[in-house]
Amino acid sequence: MENKPAITYELLHQCKQTGARRGVIHTPHGDIQTPVFMPVGTQATVKSMTPEELKEVNAQIILSNTYHLFLRPGHELVKEAGGLHSFMNWDRPILTDSGGFQVFSLGQLRKISEEGVEFQSHLDGSKKFLSPEKAIEVENALGADIAMAFDECCPYPSTYEYTKKSMERTTRWAERCKKAHTRSKDQGLFGIIQGGFYKDLRKQSAEDLIKLDFPGYAIGGISVGEPKEEFLEILKYTTPLMPENKPRYLMGVGTPDYLIEAAIAGIDMCDCVLPTRIARHGTALTSQGKVVVRNGTYEHDFSKLDPECDCYTCKNYTRAYIRHLIKTNEILGIRLLSIHNIKFLTGLMDKVRIEIENDNLANFRDEFYRKYGYTK
């Protein structure tokens, strides 16, 4: 009998109105109901939140970062602890990104070659090297349910020539990642489609990576500063190129409008640091739009953050109190906003899944945009 892949996708329903997918991703650490928003735990923790709190806000899967964990505490130590799940006391699925985007973000501090990327650590300036083989060695040691292939992410905008070379290198690196990957029985390795904002390159990237037969595929290199129209054009073009019987992951997306548009396009998984990042700056996502709770407007506002929310924060605390915490740099303020913001996004995806089942996602989007103050 053929070994069952570590990661499999089951389609449950397709929205008649939009074509959006409602499904389940089966992983070694449990099932993920999709479409799903995945909170980011860069350093093996979602900033300021405990695993128990993440479960309370229905985080089905979280991300950790290969680049950061490679630098500290080191993948050997995580392996010694029994892997990432044991190290951070999280028994649900985990995805590790490859570090490609973080290395790309270093700008002048990194040098890309065919072999890999030489870079200066942002911590102490020491020289480090990540190749496809090294990234996979790290991800194998971390032991997440889903590991991402090491890729090169192009800046926006980039020339056609640069983007083509980068995309072709990403494909070669993907081949090397697959050869280096040793945990296919309990870890799924996903390929990342690149090609910038050139449709022919996106098509070529998808075709080449599909030949390598990964158990899932991601779209990388969009949501990197381009206008929303360009984002949507490439998203809607690329998603149908991905296999229907495997998970489809859009990397680095977390605003409510982008999450809904991703689902409509046929995406199953999205991630972003947004909910905890804006929490640290005193901002809440609510059903009425963003609330910058640190503003003076809320000094005497003793209502809850969001009248439609039943999270721990909204059940127990007022805008005025949270504003006080943020203004006085109390950690509790960041914690309360992080709890609420992640619950808002996981709750949004709960609604998206229901609306897909009801064949009503386009109507839901229009109503959500109207309430939130977005324009289509």
C-alpha positions as CSV (number, residue, x, y, z in Angstrom):
1,M,0.0,0.0,0.0
2,E,1.3,3.5,-0.9
3,N,2.2,5.7,2.0
4,K,-0.4,8.4,2.6
5,P,1.0,11.9,2.3
6,A,1.4,13.9,5.5
7,I,-0.8,16.6,4.2
8,T,-4.0,16.0,2.2
9,Y,-6.8,18.3,1.1
10,E,-10.5,17.4,1.0
11,L,-13.0,19.7,-0.9
12,L,-16.4,19.9,0.9
13,H,-18.2,22.6,-1.1
14,Q,-17.7,25.1,-3.8
15,C,-19.6,28.4,-3.6
16,K,-22.0,28.6,-6.6
17,Q,-21.8,32.4,-6.5
18,T,-18.0,32.8,-6.5
19,G,-16.3,29.4,-6.9
20,A,-14.7,29.8,-3.4
21,R,-13.6,26.5,-1.8
22,R,-14.8,25.1,1.6
23,G,-12.5,22.3,2.6
24,V,-10.4,20.5,5.2
25,I,-6.6,20.1,5.3
26,H,-5.7,16.9,7.1
27,T,-2.3,17.2,9.0
28,P,-0.4,15.0,11.5
29,H,-1.6,17.4,14.3
30,G,-5.2,17.6,13.3
31,D,-7.6,18.9,10.7
32,I,-7.8,22.5,9.5
33,Q,-11.1,23.9,8.3
34,T,-10.6,26.1,5.3
35,P,-10.4,28.9,4.2
36,V,-8.3,29.7,7.3
37,F,-6.4,32.6,8.7
38,M,-3.1,31.6,10.3
39,P,-1.6,33.8,13.0
40,V,2.2,34.3,12.9
41,G,4.4,33.2,15.8
42,T,7.8,34.3,14.4
43,Q,10.0,33.3,17.3
44,A,7.9,30.2,18.3
45,T,5.3,32.4,20.0
46,V,2.5,34.5,18.8
47,K,3.5,37.8,20.4
48,S,2.1,38.3,23.9
49,M,-0.3,35.3,23.7
50,T,-0.3,31.9,25.4
51,P,-1.1,28.7,23.5
52,E,-4.3,28.4,25.6
53,E,-5.4,31.9,24.6
54,L,-4.7,31.0,20.9
55,K,-7.0,28.0,21.2
56,E,-9.7,30.2,22.8
57,V,-9.7,32.5,19.8
58,N,-9.8,29.4,17.5
59,A,-6.3,29.6,16.0
60,Q,-6.3,26.3,14.1
61,I,-2.7,26.5,12.9
62,I,0.1,29.0,13.6
63,L,3.3,29.9,11.7
64,S,6.9,30.0,12.9
65,N,9.9,31.4,11.1
66,T,12.8,29.4,9.9
67,Y,15.2,32.4,9.6
68,H,14.6,33.6,13.1
69,L,14.7,30.2,14.8
70,F,17.9,29.4,12.8
71,L,19.6,32.4,14.3
72,R,18.2,31.8,17.8
73,P,17.8,29.5,19.7
74,G,19.1,27.4,16.8
75,H,17.3,24.4,15.2
76,E,19.5,21.9,17.0
77,L,18.2,23.1,20.4
78,V,14.6,22.9,19.1
79,K,15.2,19.4,17.9
80,E,16.7,18.5,21.3
81,A,13.5,19.8,22.9
82,G,11.5,17.3,20.8
83,G,10.6,19.6,17.9
84,L,8.7,22.9,17.7
85,H,5.4,21.5,19.0
86,S,7.0,20.2,22.2
87,F,9.3,23.2,22.6
88,M,6.4,25.8,22.5
89,N,3.7,23.5,24.0
90,W,1.4,23.7,20.9
91,D,-0.4,20.5,19.9
92,R,-2.2,21.8,16.8
93,P,-0.7,22.2,13.3
94,I,2.3,24.4,12.6
95,L,3.7,25.8,9.4
96,T,7.3,27.0,9.0
97,D,8.2,29.4,6.3
98,S,11.5,28.9,4.6
99,G,13.2,32.2,5.5
100,G,13.3,33.4,1.9
101,F,11.1,36.4,2.6
102,Q,13.1,37.5,5.7
103,V,16.4,37.2,3.8
104,F,14.8,39.2,0.9
105,S,13.8,41.9,3.5
106,L,17.4,42.4,4.6
107,G,18.1,44.3,1.3
108,Q,21.8,45.4,1.3
109,L,22.7,43.0,4.0
110,R,22.3,39.9,1.7
111,K,24.0,38.5,-1.4
112,I,22.0,36.0,-3.5
113,S,23.8,33.4,-5.6
114,E,22.8,30.1,-7.3
115,E,24.1,28.3,-4.2
116,G,22.0,30.2,-1.7
117,V,22.0,33.5,0.2
118,E,24.8,34.9,2.3
119,F,23.6,37.5,4.8
120,Q,24.4,39.4,7.8
121,S,22.5,38.5,10.9
122,H,20.2,41.4,12.0
123,L,21.1,40.5,15.6
124,D,24.9,40.8,15.6
125,G,26.0,41.4,12.1
126,S,27.7,38.0,11.8
127,K,27.9,36.3,8.4
128,K,25.4,33.5,7.8
129,F,24.4,31.3,4.9
130,L,21.1,29.8,3.9
131,S,20.9,27.4,1.0
132,P,17.8,25.3,0.0
133,E,19.5,22.4,1.7
134,K,20.3,24.3,4.9
135,A,16.7,25.7,5.1
136,I,15.3,22.2,4.8
137,E,17.7,20.9,7.4
138,V,16.4,23.6,9.7
139,E,12.8,22.9,8.9
140,N,13.3,19.1,9.3
141,A,14.7,19.8,12.7
142,L,11.8,22.1,13.7
143,G,9.3,19.4,12.6
144,A,6.3,21.5,11.7
145,D,3.4,19.8,9.8
146,I,4.0,22.0,6.8
147,A,7.4,23.3,5.6
148,M,7.9,25.8,2.8
149,A,10.5,25.4,0.1
150,F,13.3,28.0,0.0
151,D,12.5,30.7,-2.6
152,E,13.6,34.1,-3.8
153,C,11.0,36.9,-3.4
154,C,11.3,39.8,-5.9
155,P,10.9,43.3,-4.7
156,Y,8.1,45.4,-6.2
157,P,8.6,46.7,-8.9
158,S,11.1,44.4,-10.6
159,T,12.1,44.2,-14.3
160,Y,10.9,41.3,-16.4
161,E,14.5,40.0,-16.8
162,Y,15.3,40.1,-13.1
163,T,11.9,38.5,-12.2
164,K,12.4,35.7,-14.8
165,K,15.9,34.8,-13.5
166,S,14.6,34.9,-9.9
167,M,11.6,32.7,-10.8
168,E,13.8,30.1,-12.6
169,R,16.2,30.0,-9.6
170,T,13.2,29.5,-7.2
171,T,12.2,26.4,-9.3
172,R,15.8,25.0,-9.2
173,W,15.9,25.7,-5.4
174,A,12.5,23.9,-5.1
175,E,14.0,20.8,-6.7
176,R,16.9,20.9,-4.3
177,C,14.6,21.4,-1.4
178,K,12.6,18.3,-2.4
179,K,15.8,16.2,-2.6
180,A,17.0,17.4,0.8
181,H,13.6,16.8,2.5
182,T,13.7,13.7,4.7
183,R,10.4,13.9,6.6
184,S,7.7,13.4,3.9
185,K,5.9,10.8,6.2
186,D,5.1,13.4,8.8
187,Q,5.8,16.8,7.2
188,G,4.4,18.2,3.9
189,L,6.8,20.4,1.8
190,F,5.0,23.1,-0.2
191,G,6.3,24.8,-3.3
192,I,6.1,28.5,-3.8
193,I,4.9,30.0,-7.1
194,Q,6.9,33.2,-8.0
195,G,7.0,35.3,-11.2
196,G,6.2,38.8,-9.8
197,F,3.5,40.7,-11.8
198,Y,4.1,39.0,-15.1
199,K,1.4,36.5,-16.0
200,D,3.5,34.3,-18.3
201,L,6.2,33.9,-15.6
202,R,3.5,33.0,-13.0
203,K,2.2,30.4,-15.5
204,Q,5.7,29.0,-16.1
205,S,6.4,28.9,-12.4
206,A,3.2,27.0,-11.6
207,E,3.7,24.5,-14.4
208,D,7.3,23.8,-13.4
209,L,6.5,23.4,-9.7
210,I,3.4,21.2,-10.3
211,K,5.7,18.8,-12.2
212,L,7.7,18.4,-8.9
213,D,4.4,17.1,-7.3
214,F,4.5,18.9,-3.9
215,P,1.6,18.2,-1.5
216,G,0.6,21.9,-1.5
217,Y,1.4,25.1,-3.2
218,A,1.7,28.8,-2.2
219,I,1.6,32.1,-4.1
220,G,4.6,34.2,-3.0
221,G,5.8,37.6,-4.0
222,I,2.4,39.5,-4.0
223,S,1.1,41.8,-1.3
224,V,4.6,43.4,-1.3
225,G,3.5,47.0,-1.7
226,E,1.7,46.9,-5.1
227,P,-1.7,48.6,-5.7
228,K,-4.7,46.5,-4.8
229,E,-5.8,46.2,-8.5
230,E,-2.5,44.6,-9.4
231,F,-2.7,42.3,-6.4
232,L,-6.2,41.1,-7.4
233,E,-5.2,40.6,-11.0
234,I,-2.3,38.3,-10.3
235,L,-4.2,36.5,-7.5
236,K,-7.2,35.8,-9.8
237,Y,-4.8,34.7,-12.6
238,T,-2.5,32.5,-10.6
239,T,-4.9,30.6,-8.2
240,P,-6.7,28.6,-11.0
241,L,-3.2,27.4,-12.2
242,M,-2.8,25.6,-8.8
243,P,-3.9,21.9,-8.4
244,E,-7.5,21.6,-7.3
245,N,-6.8,18.6,-5.1
246,K,-4.1,20.2,-2.9
247,P,-4.0,23.1,-0.4
248,R,-3.6,26.6,-1.9
249,Y,-1.8,29.1,0.3
250,L,-1.5,32.9,-0.2
251,M,1.5,34.2,1.8
252,G,1.5,37.3,3.9
253,V,-2.1,38.5,3.6
254,G,-4.2,39.5,6.7
255,T,-6.4,42.6,6.1
256,P,-10.1,41.6,6.2
257,D,-10.7,42.7,2.5
258,Y,-7.7,40.7,1.2
259,L,-8.8,37.6,3.2
260,I,-12.2,37.7,1.7
261,E,-10.9,38.4,-1.8
262,A,-8.4,35.5,-1.4
263,A,-11.2,33.1,-0.4
264,I,-13.3,34.3,-3.4
265,A,-10.3,33.6,-5.7
266,G,-10.1,30.0,-4.4
267,I,-7.4,30.3,-1.7
268,D,-7.5,28.0,1.3
269,M,-4.8,29.5,3.7
270,C,-3.5,33.0,4.5
271,D,-1.2,34.3,7.1
272,C,0.0,37.7,8.4
273,V,1.6,39.4,11.4
274,L,-1.0,42.2,11.1
275,P,-3.3,41.5,14.1
276,T,-0.5,41.5,16.7
277,R,1.5,44.2,15.0
278,I,-1.3,46.7,14.9
279,A,-2.2,45.7,18.5
280,R,1.2,46.9,19.6
281,H,0.4,50.3,18.1
282,G,-3.0,50.5,19.8
283,T,-5.3,49.5,16.9
284,A,-8.3,47.2,17.0
285,L,-10.0,45.5,14.1
286,T,-13.8,45.7,14.6
287,S,-17.0,45.0,12.7
288,Q,-17.3,48.8,12.2
289,G,-13.7,49.2,10.9
290,K,-10.4,50.0,12.5
291,V,-10.5,51.6,16.0
292,V,-7.3,53.4,16.9
293,V,-8.0,53.0,20.6
294,R,-5.0,55.1,21.7
295,N,-6.7,58.2,20.3
296,G,-8.1,60.8,22.6
297,T,-11.6,60.1,21.3
298,Y,-11.8,57.0,23.4
299,E,-10.7,58.5,26.8
300,H,-14.2,58.5,28.2
301,D,-15.6,55.6,26.0
302,F,-16.7,52.9,28.4
303,S,-18.2,50.6,25.7
304,K,-16.5,47.5,24.5
305,L,-14.1,47.4,21.5
306,D,-16.6,45.8,19.2
307,P,-20.4,45.5,19.9
308,E,-20.5,42.3,17.8
309,C,-17.6,40.5,19.5
310,D,-17.7,38.0,22.4
311,C,-13.9,37.6,22.9
312,Y,-12.4,37.7,26.3
313,T,-11.3,41.3,25.8
314,C,-14.8,42.5,24.7
315,K,-16.6,40.7,27.4
316,N,-14.4,42.2,30.2
317,Y,-12.8,45.5,29.2
318,T,-13.7,49.0,27.8
319,R,-12.1,51.1,25.2
320,A,-11.3,53.7,27.8
321,Y,-9.4,51.1,30.0
322,I,-7.5,49.6,27.0
323,R,-6.6,53.1,25.9
324,H,-5.2,53.8,29.4
325,L,-3.1,50.6,29.2
326,I,-1.7,51.5,25.8
327,K,-0.9,55.1,26.8
328,T,1.0,53.9,29.8
329,N,2.8,51.1,27.9
330,E,1.3,48.3,30.0
331,I,1.8,44.9,28.4
332,L,-1.8,44.0,29.2
333,G,-3.1,46.5,26.7
334,I,-1.1,44.8,23.9
335,R,-2.3,41.4,25.1
336,L,-6.0,42.4,25.1
337,L,-5.8,43.9,21.7
338,S,-3.9,40.9,20.3
339,I,-6.6,38.5,21.7
340,H,-9.3,40.6,20.1
341,N,-7.7,41.1,16.7
342,I,-6.9,37.5,16.2
343,K,-10.4,36.5,17.3
344,F,-11.8,39.0,14.8
345,L,-9.9,37.5,11.9
346,T,-10.5,33.8,12.8
347,G,-14.2,34.8,13.4
348,L,-14.3,36.5,9.9
349,M,-13.1,33.2,8.4
350,D,-15.7,31.3,10.3
351,K,-18.3,33.5,8.6
352,V,-16.6,33.1,5.2
353,R,-16.8,29.3,5.5
354,I,-20.5,29.5,6.3
355,E,-21.2,31.9,3.4
356,I,-19.4,29.6,1.0
357,E,-21.6,26.7,2.2
358,N,-24.6,29.0,1.7
359,D,-23.4,30.0,-1.8
360,N,-23.6,33.6,-0.7
361,L,-20.0,34.8,-0.4
362,A,-20.2,37.7,-2.9
363,N,-23.2,39.2,-1.1
364,F,-21.4,38.8,2.2
365,R,-18.3,40.6,0.8
366,D,-20.5,43.5,-0.4
367,E,-22.2,43.9,2.9
368,F,-18.9,43.6,4.8
369,Y,-17.3,46.2,2.6
370,R,-20.2,48.5,3.2
371,K,-20.1,48.2,7.0
372,Y,-16.3,48.3,7.1
373,G,-15.9,51.3,4.8
374,Y,-14.0,49.6,2.1
375,T,-14.5,50.3,-1.6
376,K,-14.6,47.3,-4.0
